[in-house]
Amino acid sequence: MSNCNGYEILYWDPTSGKQILGNPRNARWATKTTLLGFDVMGIWPDGALTDDVNSVDRSHSEEYCVTGDDMSTVKLFNYPVVHDDAPWKEYYGGASFITCVRFSCNDKRVIAVGGNDYTVFQYVTHGIDAKELETKKEMEWCDVDGCHHCGR
């Protein structure tokens, strides 16, 4: 499976290299690194351009999804990410956009590669705690100037 510049989901036969024109709806994929699809439709923030999210990877356990974007943010989601405004945890580190994110083979770490700053970050994964998500939702709606929680 891949995505093209026309933002279409394309399917391929790995043995022949030929495109499959049907939709292999029930196919099980060993990895998930494409930006488009029902299972990752919630990774896109409101008002995002189609090139704001640069990389996505699903954990091998199929529990989590991680993205890297143009705002130097690495986001961790529960997988599948099928809701608009799906909750996430975000991490920073680089001074430039994130070009690629990948889970390690045992899902214990996420590796993120920066763009113009040539950085490589290694994050230890602990999953997503439901209480942290509730706090995040509260902070998103904060309208207090100078709030130390949301940084406004």
Solvent accessible surface area in square Angstrom, and as a share of the most:
residue,aa,sasa,rsa
1,M,57,0.25
2,S,38,0.25
3,N,47,0.24
4,C,41,0.25
5,N,151,0.77
6,G,56,0.54
7,Y,100,0.38
8,E,102,0.46
9,I,63,0.32
10,L,32,0.16
11,Y,33,0.13
12,W,95,0.33
13,D,45,0.24
14,P,129,0.81
15,T,131,0.76
16,S,64,0.41
17,G,49,0.48
18,K,143,0.61
19,Q,77,0.34
20,I,68,0.35
21,L,162,0.81
22,G,46,0.45
23,N,92,0.47
24,P,39,0.25
25,R,194,0.71
26,N,138,0.71
27,A,42,0.33
28,R,196,0.71
29,W,83,0.29
30,A,93,0.72
31,T,78,0.46
32,K,5,0.02
33,T,58,0.34
34,T,15,0.08
35,L,39,0.19
36,L,34,0.17
37,G,18,0.17
38,F,149,0.62
39,D,33,0.17
40,V,0,0.00
41,M,85,0.38
42,G,5,0.05
43,I,5,0.02
44,W,60,0.21
45,P,47,0.30
46,D,118,0.61
47,G,80,0.77
48,A,32,0.25
49,L,121,0.60
50,T,78,0.46
51,D,84,0.43
52,D,22,0.11
53,V,5,0.03
54,N,49,0.25
55,S,8,0.05
56,V,0,0.00
57,D,9,0.04
58,R,19,0.07
59,S,0,0.00
60,H,93,0.41
61,S,59,0.38
62,E,57,0.26
63,E,95,0.43
64,Y,48,0.18
65,C,0,0.00
66,V,1,0.01
67,T,2,0.01
68,G,0,0.00
69,D,7,0.03
70,D,58,0.30
71,M,106,0.47
72,S,17,0.11
73,T,4,0.02
74,V,3,0.01
75,K,20,0.09
76,L,7,0.03
77,F,3,0.01
78,N,70,0.36
79,Y,36,0.14
80,P,77,0.48
81,V,3,0.02
82,V,33,0.19
83,H,128,0.57
84,D,119,0.61
85,D,71,0.37
86,A,8,0.06
87,P,50,0.31
88,W,40,0.14
89,K,42,0.18
90,E,64,0.28
91,Y,69,0.26
92,Y,133,0.50
93,G,43,0.42
94,G,16,0.16
95,A,98,0.76
96,S,14,0.09
97,F,72,0.30
98,I,2,0.01
99,T,58,0.34
100,C,43,0.26
101,V,0,0.00
102,R,91,0.33
103,F,13,0.05
104,S,29,0.19
105,C,120,0.72
106,N,93,0.48
107,D,24,0.13
108,K,125,0.53
109,R,97,0.35
110,V,4,0.02
111,I,57,0.29
112,A,0,0.00
113,V,55,0.32
114,G,5,0.05
115,G,13,0.12
116,N,113,0.58
117,D,41,0.21
118,Y,193,0.73
119,T,37,0.21
120,V,105,0.60
121,F,58,0.24
122,Q,111,0.49
123,Y,38,0.14
124,V,84,0.48
125,T,26,0.15
126,H,161,0.72
127,G,6,0.06
128,I,27,0.14
129,D,71,0.37
130,A,67,0.52
131,K,152,0.64
132,E,79,0.35
133,L,23,0.11
134,E,110,0.49
135,T,68,0.39
136,K,36,0.15
137,K,70,0.30
138,E,127,0.57
139,M,56,0.25
140,E,56,0.25
141,W,202,0.71
142,C,24,0.15
143,D,124,0.64
144,V,93,0.53
145,D,136,0.70
146,G,66,0.63
147,C,20,0.12
148,H,159,0.71
149,H,113,0.50
150,C,41,0.24
151,G,67,0.64
152,R,142,0.52
